[in-house]
Amino acid sequence: MEAVRRFKNSQAILAIIFALSQPSFAKDHVSITSLPSGATVEIDEIVVGKTPYEFEVPGGYLHGAKSVFGKLLRQQMHLRLLLDGYLPLDADLARGPMPSIALNGIYHGDYWLLKTSTFNFTLSQAATTFTGSVQATVARPELAATHSLPTEEIVRIASPSVLLLRSSEGTGSGFLVTDTGVAVTNAHVAKGQTMLAATAANGQTFNARVEYIDPSLDLALIKLEGVNFSRLAVGDLSTVQPGSSVVAIGTPSHGLQSTVTKGIVSAIGSRPGEPGTWIQTDTAINPGNSGGPLLNVSGEVIGVTTEKEFFSSDRRPLQGIGFALSSQDLLTILRRFYPNVDAKPRPPDSSTGSGSVVVSSNTEGADIYVDERFVGNTPSTLTLASGAHKVRVEAPGRVAWQER
């Protein structure tokens, strides 16, 4: 009996020694480079670094495993490269799925293999896609009421530029910002798509390629195939304040195309855990409205309708709480491809004799000249006399911008 006990203990010791002496599985290194370098690297929607980027993976990710102890890649690995001024690049890094079957014939699920250990990508400049020009209007809040339009007129002007977007995942809305076919929608409408079907208010349908996605701000830019499109001007966020009237146009689920809803701005500010500046509104927003324009009383885009809060934290239904990402954040995206966004001051009101012009730039502290006279640095709010003025903004190493 004692001999049997010693034998069993010896087996236990042998088993432990065997487990501890198993060789560690080999590691491999995977590198990602881009031309030009410095692109932001996202893997499976997580930002991990900038190119050139290198990371370590188990050997089974590249070569497979010969035993059930080997670690396998169990899902596709998706890459996205982002660099200002260049089109985003999407790529699947692995091939598969392939079945994992043990020597005894038992199926252990599917796996993928990385295509290579070295990925080299060349980014395409956005200039070939983002043609035309974007019009943005510099605010004159104190004169906004003089430019107020009836709701019917806002809809008449804006509707030709509003789009119904269809993808393999569902529907959404969008709107054109250039006459060459560049349009805006939400990132969650375009996510995972290369092409969308875009239908205008007159029923004409266009192919629209997804050209740029900013998942953090939930904004995307698409390009319709065609010419001479109607477009919307992007307004300044300061044209609205809590209580201001706003109009939303889009195609809600189970609703008619280019549905119009009207409400007010409930609040403007930041949201916990969400980047950007948000407009809260009681305007009716429903699934399918995502990506459509929120318009001020002059028919300018001051927000991109994004979502509606349906339930409170204790699951009680909510009413009249919708959100739009502000035009301030939309302009941040547009200026990546249109650094000289047309900034046209509103016509002065002859009864006032002066007006305010907000001048900002993507290079803080740029010099501002009005009628060839230095007046300060960006960002600044200038009070100018009624009439035409020449405004120039310049900074060292940058192309000067000017507007009459």
GIHUKA-V710667 format. One record per residue. N is the residue number from 1. SS is DSSP state (h for helix, s for strand, l for the rest). Layout:
BEGIN
((N & SS) (N & SS))
END
This chain:
BEGIN
((1 & l) (2 & h) (3 & h) (4 & h) (5 & h) (6 & h) (7 & h) (8 & h) (9 & h) (10 & h) (11 & h) (12 & h) (13 & h) (14 & h) (15 & h) (16 & h) (17 & h) (18 & h) (19 & h) (20 & h) (21 & l) (22 & l) (23 & l) (24 & l) (25 & l) (26 & l) (27 & s) (28 & s) (29 & s) (30 & s) (31 & s) (32 & s) (33 & s) (34 & s) (35 & s) (36 & l) (37 & l) (38 & l) (39 & l) (40 & s) (41 & s) (42 & s) (43 & s) (44 & l) (45 & l) (46 & s) (47 & s) (48 & s) (49 & s) (50 & s) (51 & l) (52 & l) (53 & s) (54 & s) (55 & s) (56 & s) (57 & s) (58 & s) (59 & l) (60 & h) (61 & h) (62 & h) (63 & h) (64 & l) (65 & l) (66 & l) (67 & l) (68 & l) (69 & l) (70 & l) (71 & l) (72 & l) (73 & s) (74 & l) (75 & l) (76 & l) (77 & l) (78 & s) (79 & s) (80 & s) (81 & s) (82 & s) (83 & l) (84 & l) (85 & l) (86 & s) (87 & l) (88 & l) (89 & s) (90 & s) (91 & s) (92 & s) (93 & l) (94 & s) (95 & s) (96 & s) (97 & s) (98 & s) (99 & s) (100 & s) (101 & s) (102 & l) (103 & l) (104 & l) (105 & l) (106 & l) (107 & s) (108 & s) (109 & s) (110 & s) (111 & s) (112 & s) (113 & s) (114 & s) (115 & l) (116 & l) (117 & l) (118 & s) (119 & s) (120 & s) (121 & s) (122 & s) (123 & l) (124 & l) (125 & s) (126 & h) (127 & h) (128 & h) (129 & l) (130 & l) (131 & l) (132 & l) (133 & l) (134 & l) (135 & s) (136 & s) (137 & s) (138 & s) (139 & l) (140 & l) (141 & h) (142 & h) (143 & h) (144 & h) (145 & h) (146 & h) (147 & h) (148 & l) (149 & l) (150 & l) (151 & h) (152 & h) (153 & h) (154 & h) (155 & h) (156 & h) (157 & h) (158 & h) (159 & h) (160 & h) (161 & h) (162 & s) (163 & s) (164 & s) (165 & s) (166 & s) (167 & s) (168 & l) (169 & l) (170 & s) (171 & s) (172 & s) (173 & s) (174 & s) (175 & s) (176 & s) (177 & l) (178 & l) (179 & l) (180 & l) (181 & l) (182 & s) (183 & s) (184 & s) (185 & s) (186 & l) (187 & h) (188 & h) (189 & h) (190 & h) (191 & l) (192 & l) (193 & l) (194 & l) (195 & s) (196 & s) (197 & s) (198 & s) (199 & s) (200 & l) (201 & l) (202 & l) (203 & l) (204 & l) (205 & s) (206 & s) (207 & s) (208 & s) (209 & s) (210 & s) (211 & s) (212 & s) (213 & s) (214 & s) (215 & l) (216 & l) (217 & l) (218 & l) (219 & s) (220 & s) (221 & s) (222 & s) (223 & s) (224 & s) (225 & l) (226 & l) (227 & l) (228 & l) (229 & l) (230 & l) (231 & l) (232 & l) (233 & l) (234 & s) (235 & l) (236 & l) (237 & h) (238 & h) (239 & h) (240 & l) (241 & l) (242 & l) (243 & l) (244 & l) (245 & s) (246 & s) (247 & s) (248 & s) (249 & s) (250 & s) (251 & l) (252 & l) (253 & l) (254 & l) (255 & l) (256 & l) (257 & l) (258 & l) (259 & s) (260 & s) (261 & s) (262 & s) (263 & s) (264 & s) (265 & s) (266 & s) (267 & s) (268 & s) (269 & s) (270 & s) (271 & s) (272 & l) (273 & l) (274 & s) (275 & s) (276 & s) (277 & s) (278 & s) (279 & s) (280 & s) (281 & s) (282 & l) (283 & l) (284 & l) (285 & l) (286 & l) (287 & l) (288 & l) (289 & l) (290 & l) (291 & l) (292 & l) (293 & s) (294 & s) (295 & s) (296 & l) (297 & l) (298 & l) (299 & l) (300 & l) (301 & s) (302 & s) (303 & s) (304 & s) (305 & s) (306 & s) (307 & s) (308 & s) (309 & l) (310 & l) (311 & s) (312 & l) (313 & l) (314 & l) (315 & l) (316 & l) (317 & s) (318 & l) (319 & l) (320 & l) (321 & l) (322 & s) (323 & s) (324 & s) (325 & s) (326 & s) (327 & h) (328 & h) (329 & h) (330 & h) (331 & h) (332 & h) (333 & h) (334 & h) (335 & l) (336 & l) (337 & l) (338 & l) (339 & l) (340 & l) (341 & l) (342 & s) (343 & s) (344 & s) (345 & s) (346 & l) (347 & l) (348 & l) (349 & l) (350 & l) (351 & l) (352 & l) (353 & l) (354 & s) (355 & s) (356 & s) (357 & s) (358 & s) (359 & s) (360 & l) (361 & l) (362 & l) (363 & l) (364 & l) (365 & l) (366 & l) (367 & s) (368 & s) (369 & s) (370 & s) (371 & l) (372 & l) (373 & s) (374 & s) (375 & s) (376 & s) (377 & s) (378 & l) (379 & l) (380 & s) (381 & s) (382 & s) (383 & s) (384 & s) (385 & s) (386 & l) (387 & l) (388 & l) (389 & l) (390 & l) (391 & s) (392 & s) (393 & s) (394 & s) (395 & l) (396 & l) (397 & l) (398 & l) (399 & l) (400 & l) (401 & s) (402 & s) (403 & s) (404 & l))
END
